[in-house]
């Protein structure tokens, strides 16, 4: 029987892993992307706290119904050690990102996350996934990299989904602090509200099939096109 202290130690270790690999400052370059917010601010789609809150909520919904579904499926494939299934899922994610910049964001972060995971964790599954990316046998999108990393550590699909959910929100709100007049208190208030929906979003993604991934986000595509043509940019996407 597991004793109380052992359970407490296991929970501490699990929590520290989430904090480390879910940290917004984890060195994979996420801070250089605004998740479309830069163009939204420039075009007036986002102009104050209320419109920022709505934009962030929509971004999270789109992430959950797209990348989130793929992430859960990829975690299941990683637990089973099915690298070919991971490649198929990875290609589906890449195909659902119509703009070059969103593809660049996902693959650059995914590759770096995998490389660091190999060096820090050293799991064979991570090494196998890195080799596929290096050989250009798969795009190497971030949601799959996150799923493989967490599966290799024995962390759950829910853990991976929550880290992804939180990462989208913090990247967007962190960009807001540099793009518009809004306080840290306002962004933390928005984040607190958005975090309340993470469990429900995970349950929806976990029940979905891979074919249910929804990439329909016309405003996001338009804003990506606007950003591509912009002469002055603070963020890469």
VENSUL-V205331 format. One record per residue. N is the residue number from 1. NEAR is the number of other C-alpha atoms within 8 Angstrom. D_LAST is the distance of its C-alpha to the last C-alpha in whole Angstrom. Layout:
# VENSUL-V205331
N & NEAR & D_LAST
N & NEAR & D_LAST
This chain:
# VENSUL-V205331
1 & 2 & 51
2 & 5 & 48
3 & 6 & 49
4 & 6 & 47
5 & 6 & 46
6 & 8 & 45
7 & 9 & 43
8 & 8 & 41
9 & 8 & 41
10 & 8 & 39
11 & 8 & 37
12 & 8 & 36
13 & 8 & 35
14 & 9 & 33
15 & 8 & 31
16 & 8 & 30
17 & 8 & 28
18 & 11 & 26
19 & 8 & 26
20 & 8 & 25
21 & 7 & 23
22 & 11 & 21
23 & 9 & 20
24 & 9 & 17
25 & 6 & 18
26 & 9 & 19
27 & 6 & 18
28 & 9 & 15
29 & 9 & 12
30 & 11 & 11
31 & 10 & 11
32 & 7 & 8
33 & 13 & 5
34 & 13 & 6
35 & 10 & 7
36 & 11 & 6
37 & 11 & 9
38 & 15 & 8
39 & 11 & 9
40 & 11 & 11
41 & 12 & 13
42 & 7 & 13
43 & 7 & 15
44 & 7 & 17
45 & 8 & 16
46 & 11 & 16
47 & 9 & 19
48 & 9 & 21
49 & 8 & 21
50 & 6 & 22
51 & 10 & 19
52 & 11 & 17
53 & 9 & 19
54 & 8 & 19
55 & 9 & 16
56 & 11 & 15
57 & 9 & 19
58 & 8 & 17
59 & 10 & 14
60 & 11 & 17
61 & 9 & 19
62 & 11 & 17
63 & 11 & 16
64 & 13 & 19
65 & 13 & 21
66 & 12 & 18
67 & 11 & 17
68 & 15 & 20
69 & 16 & 23
70 & 15 & 22
71 & 15 & 22
72 & 14 & 25
73 & 10 & 26
74 & 14 & 25
75 & 15 & 27
76 & 9 & 30
77 & 12 & 30
78 & 15 & 29
79 & 9 & 32
80 & 6 & 34
81 & 7 & 33
82 & 9 & 32
83 & 9 & 30
84 & 6 & 30
85 & 9 & 29
86 & 12 & 26
87 & 10 & 25
88 & 8 & 25
89 & 13 & 23
90 & 14 & 20
91 & 10 & 21
92 & 8 & 21
93 & 12 & 17
94 & 10 & 16
95 & 7 & 18
96 & 7 & 16
97 & 10 & 13
98 & 8 & 13
99 & 9 & 10
100 & 7 & 9
101 & 10 & 6
102 & 10 & 7
103 & 12 & 10
104 & 8 & 9
105 & 11 & 8
106 & 12 & 11
107 & 12 & 13
108 & 12 & 12
109 & 13 & 13
110 & 16 & 16
111 & 14 & 17
112 & 10 & 17
113 & 12 & 19
114 & 14 & 21
115 & 9 & 22
116 & 8 & 23
117 & 11 & 25
118 & 12 & 27
119 & 7 & 28
120 & 6 & 28
121 & 7 & 30
122 & 9 & 31
123 & 8 & 32
124 & 6 & 33
125 & 10 & 30
126 & 14 & 27
127 & 10 & 29
128 & 8 & 29
129 & 11 & 26
130 & 12 & 25
131 & 8 & 27
132 & 10 & 26
133 & 12 & 22
134 & 7 & 24
135 & 7 & 26
136 & 7 & 23
137 & 8 & 25
138 & 10 & 22
139 & 10 & 18
140 & 12 & 18
141 & 16 & 16
142 & 13 & 15
143 & 13 & 18
144 & 16 & 20
145 & 13 & 20
146 & 14 & 21
147 & 15 & 23
148 & 14 & 25
149 & 11 & 25
150 & 14 & 26
151 & 13 & 29
152 & 12 & 30
153 & 7 & 31
154 & 6 & 33
155 & 10 & 30
156 & 9 & 30
157 & 13 & 27
158 & 8 & 27
159 & 10 & 26
160 & 13 & 23
161 & 12 & 22
162 & 11 & 23
163 & 10 & 21
164 & 12 & 18
165 & 13 & 18
166 & 10 & 19
167 & 11 & 16
168 & 12 & 13
169 & 12 & 15
170 & 10 & 15
171 & 14 & 12
172 & 12 & 11
173 & 11 & 15
174 & 10 & 14
175 & 13 & 11
176 & 11 & 14
177 & 12 & 16
178 & 6 & 14
179 & 8 & 13
180 & 9 & 17
181 & 6 & 20
182 & 10 & 21
183 & 7 & 23
184 & 7 & 23
185 & 6 & 25
186 & 9 & 23
187 & 12 & 20
188 & 8 & 23
189 & 8 & 25
190 & 9 & 22
191 & 11 & 21
192 & 8 & 25
193 & 8 & 25
194 & 10 & 22
195 & 8 & 24
196 & 7 & 27
197 & 8 & 26
198 & 10 & 24
199 & 8 & 28
200 & 7 & 28
201 & 10 & 25
202 & 13 & 26
203 & 8 & 29
204 & 8 & 28
205 & 12 & 26
206 & 8 & 29
207 & 6 & 31
208 & 8 & 28
209 & 7 & 29
210 & 9 & 26
211 & 4 & 27
212 & 8 & 26
213 & 11 & 22
214 & 7 & 20
215 & 9 & 17
216 & 4 & 18
217 & 7 & 16
218 & 6 & 16
219 & 6 & 14
220 & 8 & 11
221 & 10 & 11
222 & 8 & 12
223 & 11 & 9
224 & 13 & 7
225 & 9 & 10
226 & 9 & 10
227 & 11 & 7
228 & 8 & 8
229 & 6 & 11
230 & 7 & 10
231 & 4 & 13
232 & 4 & 12
233 & 8 & 9
234 & 5 & 9
235 & 8 & 6
236 & 8 & 4
237 & 13 & 0
